[in-house]
């Protein structure tokens, strides 16, 4: 597998860090997660299947679990010994915490110059908001994502996806892989300052027209991507289901309007998104309301058109296409897992569905570092780790 031989120490919790290090584990990396005394919080969050949290299963598979008290001398010393053997360290504490623990990048680099040290935080390690606590919703709100997620009532709606968390995860994953590539050439690691807010804002490439060109916030429902275009829109059907048109290219507009007997409306589709396309929206709104979703599924399947029904999550994840793509996996106990999105022809991922018990590998890792059984027992007795 692509990351065979890479060793990762993961001190992060919840979603951004654990998600990206799990992807590394799926592709062969050895990921050692340092869990706090109470364990990774998502072990106990949300619904369970076969006595395991579904959330935990989807960020922790294939990892090893250790517990070290980084505030104790013995625990800190053991962690530094582990760092000497690692290629990557991931932490997601508030800025300054690792320095107070005496485990900041400069300290770790002194014992392992090749370490790729990745810090993930809400606002980054620098700037006026660096120490401000925030989770996904706060970052989305502060960065404009909640604003553009305006509901039909004109009020901001709760986001349906943790996009700040996941943007941070993917940016960290990309950054770490680039640093590892460079390390192969130079032998030297690097430090990554990954901000969830930076990562989210970087996703705005196609929607920055109003702020950049006109120094204004978008009038959300009049903009191309959020409702201003008749062919990038959500429409209700007669049986209270919904479908989407998802491609505003003129060829798609021409194909559908011709099939519906209204090619005369095509000229309006050539105009800018916004009120000028309202007659097309009104026609499509009334048209789709005239028949149930099943009718439109059959009708639209015959047209070259970007469209899709709005599916519930349970139905969507069990779609035959996703099944064939391997995005819904089942382990030996019958528990479900999300699949691996990065698909190589050579050396494909081999996800390991086993979930570690809390601190299951602490003694094993200490033994591998050269600690004797007596030393390990003494460390545990002194509170250097829980096992």
VEXVEX-329348 format. One record per residue (C-alpha): residue number from 0; residue in three letters; x, y negated, z negated. Coordinates in pm, 1 decimal, decimal comma, m for minus. Layout:
residues N
+-----+-----+----------+----------+----------+
!   n ! res !       px !       py !       pz !
+-----+-----+----------+----------+----------+
! NUM ! ALA !        X !        Y !        Z !
...
+-----+-----+----------+----------+----------+
This chain:
residues 387
+-----+-----+----------+----------+----------+
!   n ! res !       px !       py !       pz !
+-----+-----+----------+----------+----------+
!   0 ! UNK !      0,0 !      0,0 !      0,0 !
!   1 ! UNK !    112,0 !   m355,0 !     70,0 !
!   2 ! UNK !    185,2 !   m453,6 !   m290,3 !
!   3 ! UNK !    332,1 !   m125,2 !   m412,3 !
!   4 ! UNK !    618,2 !   m201,2 !   m651,0 !
!   5 ! UNK !    491,0 !   m547,2 !   m752,1 !
!   6 ! UNK !    434,9 !   m586,6 !  m1125,7 !
!   7 ! UNK !    189,3 !   m849,1 !  m1251,8 !
!   8 ! UNK !    135,4 !   m972,8 !  m1607,1 !
!   9 ! UNK !   m213,7 !  m1119,3 !  m1633,6 !
!  10 ! UNK !   m306,4 !  m1336,0 !  m1931,7 !
!  11 ! UNK !   m618,1 !  m1483,7 !  m1769,1 !
!  12 ! UNK !   m981,5 !  m1421,2 !  m1863,5 !
!  13 ! UNK !  m1329,1 !  m1434,8 !  m1709,2 !
!  14 ! UNK !  m1321,5 !  m1477,7 !  m1329,8 !
!  15 ! UNK !  m1058,2 !  m1668,8 !  m1127,0 !
!  16 ! UNK !   m743,6 !  m1497,4 !  m1254,9 !
!  17 ! UNK !   m887,5 !  m1149,7 !  m1320,7 !
!  18 ! UNK !  m1052,9 !  m1143,4 !   m977,6 !
!  19 ! UNK !   m737,1 !  m1221,7 !   m784,5 !
!  20 ! UNK !   m514,9 !   m989,2 !   m987,6 !
!  21 ! UNK !   m768,6 !   m709,8 !   m932,4 !
!  22 ! UNK !   m733,1 !   m767,8 !   m557,5 !
!  23 ! UNK !   m358,9 !   m726,4 !   m606,2 !
!  24 ! UNK !   m423,2 !   m400,5 !   m793,1 !
!  25 ! UNK !   m648,6 !   m278,8 !   m510,6 !
!  26 ! UNK !   m351,3 !   m313,3 !   m277,0 !
!  27 ! UNK !   m103,6 !   m130,8 !   m498,6 !
!  28 ! UNK !     30,8 !   m381,5 !   m751,5 !
!  29 ! UNK !     74,8 !   m270,7 !  m1111,6 !
!  30 ! UNK !   m135,0 !   m518,2 !  m1307,3 !
!  31 ! UNK !    m87,4 !   m531,4 !  m1683,9 !
!  32 ! UNK !   m359,1 !   m738,3 !  m1848,2 !
!  33 ! UNK !   m283,6 !   m887,5 !  m2187,2 !
!  34 ! UNK !   m617,1 !   m894,4 !  m2365,5 !
!  35 ! UNK !   m682,4 !  m1109,4 !  m2674,0 !
!  36 ! UNK !   m773,3 !   m954,0 !  m3006,9 !
!  37 ! UNK !  m1142,3 !   m943,3 !  m2920,8 !
!  38 ! UNK !  m1077,6 !   m802,5 !  m2574,2 !
!  39 ! UNK !  m1157,3 !   m955,2 !  m2234,4 !
!  40 ! UNK !  m1487,9 !  m1137,6 !  m2305,6 !
!  41 ! UNK !  m1658,3 !  m1003,4 !  m1993,8 !
!  42 ! UNK !  m1635,8 !   m651,4 !  m2136,4 !
!  43 ! UNK !  m1950,8 !   m752,6 !  m2325,1 !
!  44 ! UNK !  m2117,8 !  m1002,6 !  m2089,3 !
!  45 ! UNK !  m2415,3 !   m918,4 !  m1871,7 !
!  46 ! UNK !  m2586,1 !   m593,5 !  m1778,5 !
!  47 ! UNK !  m2410,5 !   m259,4 !  m1811,7 !
!  48 ! UNK !  m2406,8 !     57,5 !  m1603,4 !
!  49 ! UNK !  m2275,8 !    376,8 !  m1765,5 !
!  50 ! UNK !  m2185,2 !    175,2 !  m2075,9 !
!  51 ! UNK !  m1957,7 !    m60,5 !  m1883,4 !
!  52 ! UNK !  m2022,7 !   m425,3 !  m1804,0 !
!  53 ! UNK !  m2079,6 !   m467,1 !  m1431,1 !
!  54 ! UNK !  m1886,2 !   m794,2 !  m1438,5 !
!  55 ! UNK !  m1591,5 !   m630,4 !  m1616,5 !
!  56 ! UNK !  m1591,2 !   m345,8 !  m1364,3 !
!  57 ! UNK !  m1570,1 !   m590,3 !  m1074,3 !
!  58 ! UNK !  m1262,1 !   m776,6 !  m1205,0 !
!  59 ! UNK !  m1068,2 !   m519,2 !  m1404,4 !
!  60 ! UNK !  m1051,3 !   m191,4 !  m1214,6 !
!  61 ! UNK !   m713,3 !    m26,8 !  m1182,3 !
!  62 ! UNK !   m543,6 !   m245,3 !  m1445,1 !
!  63 ! UNK !   m354,8 !   m154,5 !  m1760,0 !
!  64 ! UNK !   m454,7 !   m312,7 !  m2090,3 !
!  65 ! UNK !   m216,3 !   m430,8 !  m2358,2 !
!  66 ! UNK !   m254,1 !   m649,2 !  m2663,9 !
!  67 ! UNK !     30,1 !   m857,0 !  m2804,2 !
!  68 ! UNK !      1,8 !  m1130,5 !  m3063,7 !
!  69 ! UNK !    196,3 !  m1407,8 !  m2892,4 !
!  70 ! UNK !    204,1 !  m1607,7 !  m3217,2 !
!  71 ! UNK !    402,7 !  m1337,4 !  m3394,4 !
!  72 ! UNK !    778,1 !  m1312,7 !  m3350,7 !
!  73 ! UNK !    767,7 !   m943,7 !  m3259,0 !
!  74 ! UNK !    476,5 !   m983,6 !  m3020,0 !
!  75 ! UNK !    638,3 !  m1278,6 !  m2846,5 !
!  76 ! UNK !    971,1 !  m1097,5 !  m2818,8 !
!  77 ! UNK !    801,5 !   m794,2 !  m2666,5 !
!  78 ! UNK !    621,1 !  m1014,6 !  m2417,6 !
!  79 ! UNK !    947,3 !  m1180,8 !  m2313,6 !
!  80 ! UNK !   1094,2 !   m834,0 !  m2260,4 !
!  81 ! UNK !    797,4 !   m751,6 !  m2038,0 !
!  82 ! UNK !    851,0 !  m1073,1 !  m1842,8 !
!  83 ! UNK !   1200,9 !   m956,8 !  m1753,2 !
!  84 ! UNK !   1040,6 !   m665,5 !  m1562,9 !
!  85 ! UNK !    762,6 !   m862,5 !  m1390,7 !
!  86 ! UNK !    730,5 !  m1017,5 !  m1047,7 !
!  87 ! UNK !    424,8 !  m1230,7 !  m1126,9 !
!  88 ! UNK !    279,2 !  m1392,1 !  m1439,2 !
!  89 ! UNK !    m73,0 !  m1533,9 !  m1435,5 !
!  90 ! UNK !   m215,9 !  m1749,7 !  m1713,3 !
!  91 ! UNK !   m529,3 !  m1959,2 !  m1737,9 !
!  92 ! UNK !   m499,8 !  m2135,1 !  m2073,4 !
!  93 ! UNK !   m558,3 !  m2505,9 !  m2111,5 !
!  94 ! UNK !   m246,6 !  m2698,7 !  m2002,4 !
!  95 ! UNK !     14,7 !  m2709,2 !  m2275,8 !
!  96 ! UNK !    m84,1 !  m2387,1 !  m2454,3 !
!  97 ! UNK !    190,6 !  m2172,9 !  m2301,2 !
!  98 ! UNK !    452,2 !  m2437,7 !  m2380,5 !
!  99 ! UNK !    337,7 !  m2448,8 !  m2744,5 !
! 100 ! UNK !    371,7 !  m2070,7 !  m2754,3 !
! 101 ! UNK !    723,5 !  m2104,1 !  m2616,7 !
! 102 ! UNK !    624,3 !  m1912,3 !  m2303,3 !
! 103 ! UNK !    617,8 !  m2185,1 !  m2039,7 !
! 104 ! UNK !    769,9 !  m2145,1 !  m1693,6 !
! 105 ! UNK !   1112,7 !  m2281,5 !  m1784,2 !
! 106 ! UNK !   1138,7 !  m2035,0 !  m2072,8 !
! 107 ! UNK !   1029,3 !  m1736,4 !  m1864,1 !
! 108 ! UNK !   1248,9 !  m1840,2 !  m1571,4 !
! 109 ! UNK !   1549,4 !  m1834,1 !  m1802,5 !
! 110 ! UNK !   1497,4 !  m1460,5 !  m1861,6 !
! 111 ! UNK !   1370,3 !  m1384,5 !  m1510,4 !
! 112 ! UNK !   1463,7 !  m1633,5 !  m1233,7 !
! 113 ! UNK !   1258,3 !  m1435,4 !   m982,5 !
! 114 ! UNK !    928,1 !  m1470,3 !  m1167,6 !
! 115 ! UNK !    632,1 !  m1615,7 !   m976,8 !
! 116 ! UNK !    445,4 !  m1796,7 !  m1254,3 !
! 117 ! UNK !     88,1 !  m1899,7 !  m1173,3 !
! 118 ! UNK !   m114,0 !  m2131,4 !  m1397,1 !
! 119 ! UNK !   m485,6 !  m2161,2 !  m1320,1 !
! 120 ! UNK !   m680,8 !  m2437,2 !  m1489,9 !
! 121 ! UNK !   m992,5 !  m2645,2 !  m1438,1 !
! 122 ! UNK !   m825,0 !  m2972,2 !  m1337,6 !
! 123 ! UNK !   m459,5 !  m2877,1 !  m1298,9 !
! 124 ! UNK !   m153,9 !  m2936,8 !  m1514,2 !
! 125 ! UNK !   m132,5 !  m3311,9 !  m1443,2 !
! 126 ! UNK !   m371,4 !  m3606,6 !  m1416,9 !
! 127 ! UNK !   m613,4 !  m3782,1 !  m1653,6 !
! 128 ! UNK !   m846,4 !  m3481,3 !  m1679,1 !
! 129 ! UNK !   m581,1 !  m3213,9 !  m1724,8 !
! 130 ! UNK !   m683,6 !  m3136,0 !  m2084,0 !
! 131 ! UNK !  m1058,5 !  m3162,4 !  m2028,0 !
! 132 ! UNK !  m1234,6 !  m2826,5 !  m2077,3 !
! 133 ! UNK !  m1454,7 !  m2710,6 !  m1791,3 !
! 134 ! UNK !  m1603,9 !  m2400,3 !  m1638,3 !
! 135 ! UNK !  m1740,0 !  m2353,9 !  m1287,3 !
! 136 ! UNK !  m2058,7 !  m2562,2 !  m1317,7 !
! 137 ! UNK !  m1876,0 !  m2863,6 !  m1459,1 !
! 138 ! UNK !  m1615,7 !  m2849,3 !  m1183,4 !
! 139 ! UNK !  m1883,3 !  m2820,0 !   m915,1 !
! 140 ! UNK !  m2072,2 !  m3115,2 !  m1063,5 !
! 141 ! UNK !  m1764,1 !  m3333,9 !  m1104,3 !
! 142 ! UNK !  m1642,4 !  m3257,0 !   m751,9 !
! 143 ! UNK !  m1961,9 !  m3328,1 !   m558,6 !
! 144 ! UNK !  m2065,7 !  m2967,9 !   m494,3 !
! 145 ! UNK !  m2377,3 !  m2988,7 !   m712,6 !
! 146 ! UNK !  m2472,6 !  m3315,4 !   m542,3 !
! 147 ! UNK !  m2464,9 !  m3159,3 !   m197,2 !
! 148 ! UNK !  m2654,3 !  m2857,4 !   m330,1 !
! 149 ! UNK !  m2969,0 !  m3069,6 !   m334,3 !
! 150 ! UNK !  m3301,5 !  m2890,5 !   m361,9 !
! 151 ! UNK !  m3606,3 !  m2960,1 !   m147,9 !
! 152 ! UNK !  m3735,6 !  m3184,1 !   m427,7 !
! 153 ! UNK !  m3437,0 !  m3414,3 !   m382,5 !
! 154 ! UNK !  m3285,8 !  m3318,3 !   m717,8 !
! 155 ! UNK !  m2956,0 !  m3136,0 !   m772,3 !
! 156 ! UNK !  m3008,4 !  m2760,7 !   m801,0 !
! 157 ! UNK !  m2812,4 !  m2504,6 !  m1001,2 !
! 158 ! UNK !  m2545,2 !  m2356,2 !   m772,6 !
! 159 ! UNK !  m2606,2 !  m1998,1 !   m675,7 !
! 160 ! UNK !  m2238,5 !  m1901,6 !   m660,1 !
! 161 ! UNK !  m1933,7 !  m1978,5 !   m879,8 !
! 162 ! UNK !  m1748,7 !  m2133,5 !   m588,4 !
! 163 ! UNK !  m1500,7 !  m2331,0 !   m801,2 !
! 164 ! UNK !  m1398,3 !  m2012,3 !   m979,7 !
! 165 ! UNK !  m1371,5 !  m1815,3 !   m658,8 !
! 166 ! UNK !  m1193,2 !  m2090,7 !   m467,3 !
! 167 ! UNK !   m938,8 !  m2097,5 !   m749,2 !
! 168 ! UNK !   m904,2 !  m1720,2 !   m729,6 !
! 169 ! UNK !   m836,6 !  m1718,8 !   m357,0 !
! 170 ! UNK !   m598,4 !  m2015,9 !   m365,1 !
! 171 ! UNK !   m401,9 !  m1849,7 !   m645,5 !
! 172 ! UNK !   m391,5 !  m1522,4 !   m452,2 !
! 173 ! UNK !   m264,1 !  m1698,1 !   m139,5 !
! 174 ! UNK !    m10,8 !  m1904,7 !   m330,6 !
! 175 ! UNK !    131,0 !  m1607,8 !   m517,8 !
! 176 ! UNK !    167,7 !  m1404,6 !   m199,0 !
! 177 ! UNK !    352,9 !  m1691,3 !    m27,1 !
! 178 ! UNK !    585,0 !  m1725,0 !   m325,6 !
! 179 ! UNK !    652,5 !  m1350,7 !   m324,2 !
! 180 ! UNK !    735,4 !  m1367,5 !     46,2 !
! 181 ! UNK !    986,1 !  m1646,4 !    m16,7 !
! 182 ! UNK !   1128,7 !  m1456,8 !   m313,5 !
! 183 ! UNK !   1217,8 !  m1170,0 !    m78,4 !
! 184 ! UNK !   1439,1 !  m1413,3 !    111,6 !
! 185 ! UNK !   1596,7 !  m1602,4 !   m178,2 !
! 186 ! UNK !   1552,2 !  m1390,2 !   m490,8 !
! 187 ! UNK !   1407,5 !  m1696,1 !   m665,6 !
! 188 ! UNK !   1050,9 !  m1728,2 !   m787,8 !
! 189 ! UNK !    840,7 !  m2040,4 !   m829,3 !
! 190 ! UNK !    574,4 !  m2210,7 !  m1038,8 !
! 191 ! UNK !    217,1 !  m2255,2 !   m910,0 !
! 192 ! UNK !    m17,2 !  m2518,9 !  m1053,0 !
! 193 ! UNK !   m362,3 !  m2406,9 !   m932,3 !
! 194 ! UNK !   m651,7 !  m2638,0 !  m1008,3 !
! 195 ! UNK !  m1005,6 !  m2507,1 !   m964,0 !
! 196 ! UNK !  m1112,2 !  m2857,9 !   m866,5 !
! 197 ! UNK !   m834,7 !  m2894,0 !   m609,5 !
! 198 ! UNK !   m925,1 !  m2554,1 !   m467,5 !
! 199 ! UNK !  m1292,9 !  m2641,5 !   m435,9 !
! 200 ! UNK !  m1234,5 !  m2984,6 !   m280,3 !
! 201 ! UNK !  m1003,7 !  m2824,7 !    m23,5 !
! 202 ! UNK !  m1308,6 !  m2632,8 !    105,3 !
! 203 ! UNK !  m1481,7 !  m2957,1 !    212,0 !
! 204 ! UNK !  m1306,4 !  m2983,8 !    550,4 !
! 205 ! UNK !  m1623,6 !  m2979,0 !    762,6 !
! 206 ! UNK !  m1841,2 !  m3207,0 !    546,6 !
! 207 ! UNK !  m1621,9 !  m3510,4 !    480,4 !
! 208 ! UNK !  m1750,5 !  m3724,7 !    768,2 !
! 209 ! UNK !  m1958,0 !  m3969,1 !    559,2 !
! 210 ! UNK !  m1700,1 !  m4020,9 !    279,8 !
! 211 ! UNK !  m1402,0 !  m4051,3 !    513,6 !
! 212 ! UNK !  m1548,3 !  m4226,7 !    816,4 !
! 213 ! UNK !  m1811,8 !  m4443,4 !    646,1 !
! 214 ! UNK !  m1707,2 !  m4454,7 !    278,2 !
! 215 ! UNK !  m2046,0 !  m4324,5 !    163,8 !
! 216 ! UNK !  m2193,9 !  m4016,9 !      5,7 !
! 217 ! UNK !  m2402,1 !  m3800,7 !    233,8 !
! 218 ! UNK !  m2778,2 !  m3833,2 !    263,7 !
! 219 ! UNK !  m2786,7 !  m3463,9 !    202,3 !
! 220 ! UNK !  m3096,9 !  m3346,9 !    388,5 !
! 221 ! UNK !  m3006,5 !  m3553,8 !    695,2 !
! 222 ! UNK !  m2657,4 !  m3411,9 !    743,6 !
! 223 ! UNK !  m2580,5 !  m3137,3 !    992,0 !
! 224 ! UNK !  m2483,3 !  m2868,1 !    740,4 !
! 225 ! UNK !  m2757,7 !  m2932,6 !    484,5 !
! 226 ! UNK !  m3083,0 !  m2972,4 !    674,2 !
! 227 ! UNK !  m3040,1 !  m3250,5 !    928,2 !
! 228 ! UNK !  m3016,1 !  m3009,0 !   1219,3 !
! 229 ! UNK !  m3325,1 !  m2820,7 !   1333,0 !
! 230 ! UNK !  m3112,3 !  m2518,4 !   1416,3 !
! 231 ! UNK !  m2923,7 !  m2510,7 !   1086,1 !
! 232 ! UNK !  m3223,4 !  m2475,9 !    863,4 !
! 233 ! UNK !  m3442,3 !  m2255,5 !    643,0 !
! 234 ! UNK !  m3798,2 !  m2182,9 !    756,0 !
! 235 ! UNK !  m4086,4 !  m2012,9 !    576,1 !
! 236 ! UNK !  m4292,9 !  m1739,5 !    740,9 !
! 237 ! UNK !  m4663,6 !  m1662,0 !    708,6 !
! 238 ! UNK !  m4610,7 !  m1401,9 !    434,6 !
! 239 ! UNK !  m4409,2 !  m1639,2 !    211,9 !
! 240 ! UNK !  m4074,2 !  m1496,2 !    318,8 !
! 241 ! UNK !  m3798,3 !  m1705,9 !    473,0 !
! 242 ! UNK !  m3557,6 !  m1693,0 !    763,4 !
! 243 ! UNK !  m3265,2 !  m1908,8 !    863,7 !
! 244 ! UNK !  m3142,2 !  m2053,0 !   1187,6 !
! 245 ! UNK !  m2765,8 !  m2078,6 !   1152,1 !
! 246 ! UNK !  m2620,2 !  m2206,3 !   1475,8 !
! 247 ! UNK !  m2686,1 !  m2553,0 !   1618,8 !
! 248 ! UNK !  m2500,1 !  m2500,2 !   1948,5 !
! 249 ! UNK !  m2719,2 !  m2607,7 !   2239,3 !
! 250 ! UNK !  m2712,2 !  m2262,5 !   2399,5 !
! 251 ! UNK !  m2888,5 !  m2117,6 !   2097,7 !
! 252 ! UNK !  m3141,4 !  m2399,4 !   2088,9 !
! 253 ! UNK !  m3212,6 !  m2348,9 !   2457,6 !
! 254 ! UNK !  m3255,9 !  m1973,8 !   2416,1 !
! 255 ! UNK !  m3509,3 !  m2002,5 !   2134,5 !
! 256 ! UNK !  m3704,6 !  m2301,8 !   2262,4 !
! 257 ! UNK !  m3736,0 !  m2140,2 !   2604,2 !
! 258 ! UNK !  m3862,9 !  m1817,7 !   2447,6 !
! 259 ! UNK !  m4116,6 !  m2019,9 !   2247,9 !
! 260 ! UNK !  m4230,7 !  m2215,2 !   2555,1 !
! 261 ! UNK !  m4095,5 !  m2554,5 !   2445,8 !
! 262 ! UNK !  m3776,7 !  m2620,8 !   2648,4 !
! 263 ! UNK !  m3881,6 !  m2987,0 !   2655,0 !
! 264 ! UNK !  m3760,9 !  m3018,8 !   2293,3 !
! 265 ! UNK !  m3403,6 !  m2934,7 !   2389,9 !
! 266 ! UNK !  m3322,8 !  m3301,1 !   2459,3 !
! 267 ! UNK !  m3385,8 !  m3384,8 !   2092,7 !
! 268 ! UNK !  m3141,1 !  m3115,4 !   1987,0 !
! 269 ! UNK !  m2869,0 !  m3306,5 !   2171,0 !
! 270 ! UNK !  m2918,6 !  m3601,8 !   1935,1 !
! 271 ! UNK !  m2738,9 !  m3647,0 !   1605,1 !
! 272 ! UNK !  m2868,8 !  m3449,4 !   1307,1 !
! 273 ! UNK !  m3122,9 !  m3638,5 !   1100,7 !
! 274 ! UNK !  m3467,6 !  m3794,0 !   1158,6 !
! 275 ! UNK !  m3435,1 !  m3783,5 !   1538,2 !
! 276 ! UNK !  m3461,3 !  m3405,2 !   1522,7 !
! 277 ! UNK !  m3773,0 !  m3411,3 !   1302,6 !
! 278 ! UNK !  m4011,0 !  m3319,9 !   1589,2 !
! 279 ! UNK !  m3810,1 !  m3003,1 !   1654,9 !
! 280 ! UNK !  m3808,1 !  m2916,4 !   1286,4 !
! 281 ! UNK !  m4183,4 !  m2970,6 !   1265,1 !
! 282 ! UNK !  m4246,3 !  m2746,5 !   1567,0 !
! 283 ! UNK !  m4025,8 !  m2469,4 !   1431,6 !
! 284 ! UNK !  m4174,4 !  m2504,9 !   1084,6 !
! 285 ! UNK !  m4529,7 !  m2462,8 !   1216,3 !
! 286 ! UNK !  m4427,4 !  m2185,4 !   1453,4 !
! 287 ! UNK !  m4255,6 !  m1970,1 !   1195,0 !
! 288 ! UNK !  m4543,9 !  m2024,0 !    951,1 !
! 289 ! UNK !  m4783,5 !  m1872,0 !   1203,6 !
! 290 ! UNK !  m4652,5 !  m1513,6 !   1175,9 !
! 291 ! UNK !  m4506,0 !  m1285,8 !    906,4 !
! 292 ! UNK !  m4135,9 !  m1216,9 !    879,9 !
! 293 ! UNK !  m4164,5 !   m870,4 !   1040,5 !
! 294 ! UNK !  m4301,1 !  m1030,5 !   1356,0 !
! 295 ! UNK !  m4013,7 !  m1276,5 !   1374,9 !
! 296 ! UNK !  m3754,3 !  m1007,7 !   1308,2 !
! 297 ! UNK !  m3877,9 !   m817,9 !   1611,8 !
! 298 ! UNK !  m3914,5 !  m1131,6 !   1823,9 !
! 299 ! UNK !  m3577,3 !  m1287,5 !   1738,5 !
! 300 ! UNK !  m3386,6 !   m961,2 !   1778,5 !
! 301 ! UNK !  m3436,1 !   m996,9 !   2153,3 !
! 302 ! UNK !  m3279,5 !  m1345,9 !   2170,7 !
! 303 ! UNK !  m2913,3 !  m1446,3 !   2162,6 !
! 304 ! UNK !  m2945,0 !  m1659,9 !   1851,6 !
! 305 ! UNK !  m2776,9 !  m1719,7 !   1514,6 !
! 306 ! UNK !  m3045,8 !  m1625,6 !   1266,1 !
! 307 ! UNK !  m3098,9 !  m1406,3 !    960,1 !
! 308 ! UNK !  m3375,3 !  m1328,7 !    712,7 !
! 309 ! UNK !  m3334,4 !  m1452,6 !    356,2 !
! 310 ! UNK !  m3279,4 !  m1133,3 !    162,3 !
! 311 ! UNK !  m3285,4 !  m1061,8 !   m206,1 !
! 312 ! UNK !  m2946,5 !   m969,8 !   m351,4 !
! 313 ! UNK !  m3044,5 !   m609,4 !   m421,3 !
! 314 ! UNK !  m3158,6 !   m556,6 !    m63,2 !
! 315 ! UNK !  m2865,7 !   m745,1 !     86,8 !
! 316 ! UNK !  m2588,7 !   m553,5 !    m90,2 !
! 317 ! UNK !  m2739,3 !   m223,4 !     25,0 !
! 318 ! UNK !  m2749,8 !   m322,5 !    390,3 !
! 319 ! UNK !  m2625,3 !    m38,0 !    616,4 !
! 320 ! UNK !  m2368,4 !   m270,5 !    773,0 !
! 321 ! UNK !  m2206,0 !   m343,5 !    434,7 !
! 322 ! UNK !  m2220,7 !     26,3 !    354,7 !
! 323 ! UNK !  m2030,9 !    109,1 !    672,7 !
! 324 ! UNK !  m1780,0 !   m168,5 !    597,9 !
! 325 ! UNK !  m1710,0 !    m14,1 !    256,0 !
! 326 ! UNK !  m1830,7 !   m311,9 !     54,0 !
! 327 ! UNK !  m2044,9 !   m102,0 !   m182,1 !
! 328 ! UNK !  m1845,7 !    175,3 !   m348,4 !
! 329 ! UNK !  m1948,1 !    444,9 !   m594,3 !
! 330 ! UNK !  m1716,2 !    606,7 !   m847,1 !
! 331 ! UNK !  m1730,5 !    960,2 !   m986,7 !
! 332 ! UNK !  m1970,1 !    853,3 !  m1262,4 !
! 333 ! UNK !  m2210,9 !    701,1 !  m1012,2 !
! 334 ! UNK !  m2124,2 !    343,4 !  m1109,2 !
! 335 ! UNK !  m2126,2 !     88,0 !   m830,4 !
! 336 ! UNK !  m1835,2 !   m137,5 !   m738,5 !
! 337 ! UNK !  m1787,5 !   m416,9 !   m490,2 !
! 338 ! UNK !  m1555,4 !   m309,6 !   m211,4 !
! 339 ! UNK !  m1229,3 !   m452,8 !    m81,3 !
! 340 ! UNK !  m1267,5 !   m734,7 !    174,5 !
! 341 ! UNK !   m905,6 !   m726,2 !    301,1 !
! 342 ! UNK !   m888,1 !   m431,8 !    537,8 !
! 343 ! UNK !   m553,6 !   m322,3 !    680,7 !
! 344 ! UNK !   m523,3 !    m62,2 !    953,8 !
! 345 ! UNK !   m195,6 !     49,3 !    802,1 !
! 346 ! UNK !   m168,7 !     93,1 !    424,7 !
! 347 ! UNK !   m532,9 !     17,8 !    340,7 !
! 348 ! UNK !   m632,5 !    m62,1 !    m15,0 !
! 349 ! UNK !   m705,4 !    225,0 !   m250,5 !
! 350 ! UNK !   m907,4 !     83,0 !   m538,8 !
! 351 ! UNK !   m863,3 !    268,3 !   m866,3 !
! 352 ! UNK !  m1201,3 !    270,0 !  m1037,8 !
! 353 ! UNK !  m1070,5 !    357,3 !  m1381,1 !
! 354 ! UNK !  m1121,5 !     87,6 !  m1643,5 !
! 355 ! UNK !   m874,1 !     75,5 !  m1932,3 !
! 356 ! UNK !   m975,6 !     89,6 !  m2293,8 !
! 357 ! UNK !   m877,3 !   m215,5 !  m2495,2 !
! 358 ! UNK !   m498,6 !   m209,0 !  m2563,3 !
! 359 ! UNK !   m477,9 !    140,1 !  m2416,2 !
! 360 ! UNK !   m132,9 !     85,9 !  m2266,2 !
! 361 ! UNK !     36,4 !   m126,0 !  m2533,0 !
! 362 ! UNK !    240,9 !    151,8 !  m2690,3 !
! 363 ! UNK !    318,9 !    299,9 !  m2349,0 !
! 364 ! UNK !    460,3 !    m30,2 !  m2225,4 !
! 365 ! UNK !    659,8 !    m85,7 !  m2542,3 !
! 366 ! UNK !    807,6 !    262,6 !  m2512,4 !
! 367 ! UNK !    904,2 !    190,6 !  m2152,6 !
! 368 ! UNK !   1084,3 !   m122,3 !  m2273,3 !
! 369 ! UNK !   1295,5 !     90,8 !  m2508,4 !
! 370 ! UNK !   1114,7 !     48,7 !  m2839,9 !
! 371 ! UNK !   1124,1 !    355,6 !  m3065,8 !
! 372 ! UNK !    811,0 !    506,4 !  m3218,7 !
! 373 ! UNK !    918,4 !    375,3 !  m3558,8 !
! 374 ! UNK !    968,4 !     24,6 !  m3422,8 !
! 375 ! UNK !    629,1 !     32,9 !  m3252,9 !
! 376 ! UNK !    457,0 !    147,7 !  m3572,0 !
! 377 ! UNK !    631,6 !   m125,7 !  m3768,1 !
! 378 ! UNK !    526,7 !   m388,7 !  m3511,2 !
! 379 ! UNK !    166,8 !   m276,5 !  m3533,5 !
! 380 ! UNK !    175,0 !   m281,3 !  m3911,9 !
! 381 ! UNK !    306,2 !   m639,2 !  m3902,0 !
! 382 ! UNK !     24,2 !   m752,2 !  m3670,0 !
! 383 ! UNK !    224,4 !   m782,3 !  m3347,4 !
! 384 ! UNK !    m54,6 !   m602,2 !  m3162,9 !
! 385 ! UNK !   m382,6 !   m421,9 !  m3208,1 !
! 386 ! UNK !   m414,2 !    m70,9 !  m3067,9 !
+-----+-----+----------+----------+----------+
